[in-house]
Amino acid sequence: YLPAFLPAAWLEEAKLRITAYRELSEAGTEKAVNALETSWRDRFGRIPAAAANLLQIARIKALAAGENINSVEISGQRLMLHRGGDYILLEGRRFPRLKSASPIGKLKEAAEMLRTF
């Protein structure tokens, strides 16, 4: 389990949180997610861990969408990518493996792998 949300203690006004979620949903590229992160940091200060996790997940979604990957799943050490009804396998027979043991490390590693597609 990895918390990924915009904490009310960080963005106290519900209207601000709703706007931030909308901005995040509209950030369709990694560049847009990075720009949004910079904007949030400038406007609201240090980004809490749960919000940083949410941004990393948005980065992964944007990278995957750019490669026409329909879904990204991390199961244990396996990175399971789904495109056009099929899983993407290395050498046609195995899932990409993640080395990191921590959930945050796995997200960062998944993003790095998606950047190499």
C-alpha positions in Angstrom: 0.0 0.0 0.0 1.3 3.4 -1.0 -0.7 6.6 0.0 -1.3 8.7 -3.1 -3.6 11.7 -2.6 -3.6 15.4 -1.9 -3.7 15.8 1.9 -6.3 18.2 3.3 -3.7 19.4 5.8 -1.6 20.6 2.8 -4.4 22.0 0.6 -7.0 23.0 3.2 -9.6 24.4 0.9 -11.7 21.7 -0.8 -11.9 23.9 -3.9 -8.1 24.1 -4.2 -7.9 20.3 -3.9 -10.5 19.8 -6.6 -8.7 22.2 -8.9 -5.4 20.5 -8.2 -6.9 17.0 -9.0 -8.4 18.4 -12.2 -5.0 19.9 -13.2 -3.4 16.6 -12.6 -5.9 14.7 -14.6 -5.3 17.1 -17.5 -1.5 16.7 -17.4 -1.1 14.2 -20.2 2.6 14.2 -20.6 5.6 13.8 -18.3 6.6 17.4 -19.0 3.1 18.6 -18.0 3.3 16.6 -14.7 6.7 18.0 -14.0 5.5 21.5 -14.7 2.5 21.0 -12.4 4.8 19.7 -9.6 6.9 22.9 -9.9 3.8 25.0 -9.9 2.4 23.3 -6.8 5.8 23.6 -5.0 5.8 27.3 -5.8 2.2 27.9 -4.7 1.9 25.6 -1.7 5.4 24.8 -0.5 7.0 21.5 0.2 5.0 18.6 -1.4 4.0 15.9 1.1 4.9 12.3 0.5 1.3 11.3 -0.5 1.1 14.0 -3.1 4.6 13.2 -4.4 3.4 9.6 -4.8 0.3 10.8 -6.7 2.5 12.8 -9.0 4.8 9.8 -9.7 1.8 7.7 -10.6 0.6 10.5 -12.9 4.0 10.5 -14.5 3.8 6.7 -15.1 0.3 7.1 -16.6 1.5 9.8 -18.9 4.6 7.8 -20.0 2.5 4.7 -20.6 -0.1 6.6 -22.6 2.6 8.0 -24.8 3.5 4.4 -25.7 -0.1 3.3 -26.2 0.1 1.2 -23.0 -3.4 0.6 -21.6 -2.5 -0.5 -18.1 0.5 -0.6 -15.8 0.5 -3.0 -12.9 3.3 -3.8 -10.4 3.0 -7.3 -8.9 5.8 -8.2 -6.6 8.9 -7.5 -8.6 7.1 -7.8 -12.0 6.2 -4.8 -14.1 3.1 -5.9 -16.1 2.3 -3.7 -19.1 -0.7 -4.2 -21.2 -1.1 -3.0 -24.8 -3.7 -3.8 -27.3 -5.1 -6.8 -25.4 -1.7 -8.4 -24.7 1.0 -8.1 -22.1 4.4 -6.7 -23.1 7.0 -9.4 -22.4 10.7 -9.3 -22.6 12.2 -11.7 -25.2 8.5 -12.7 -25.7 8.3 -14.7 -22.5 8.9 -12.8 -19.3 7.7 -9.6 -17.6 10.2 -6.8 -16.9 11.7 -7.2 -13.4 12.0 -4.4 -10.8 15.0 -4.5 -8.5 13.7 -2.1 -5.8 12.0 -3.5 -2.7 10.3 -0.3 -1.6 7.0 0.8 -3.2 8.4 4.3 -4.0 11.5 2.7 -5.5 9.3 0.5 -7.7 7.4 3.5 -9.0 10.6 5.3 -9.9 12.0 2.2 -11.5 8.8 1.7 -13.5 8.9 5.3 -14.8 12.6 4.8 -15.8 11.7 1.6 -17.7 8.8 3.4 -19.5 11.1 6.2 -20.6 13.2 3.6 -22.5 10.3 2.3 -24.7 
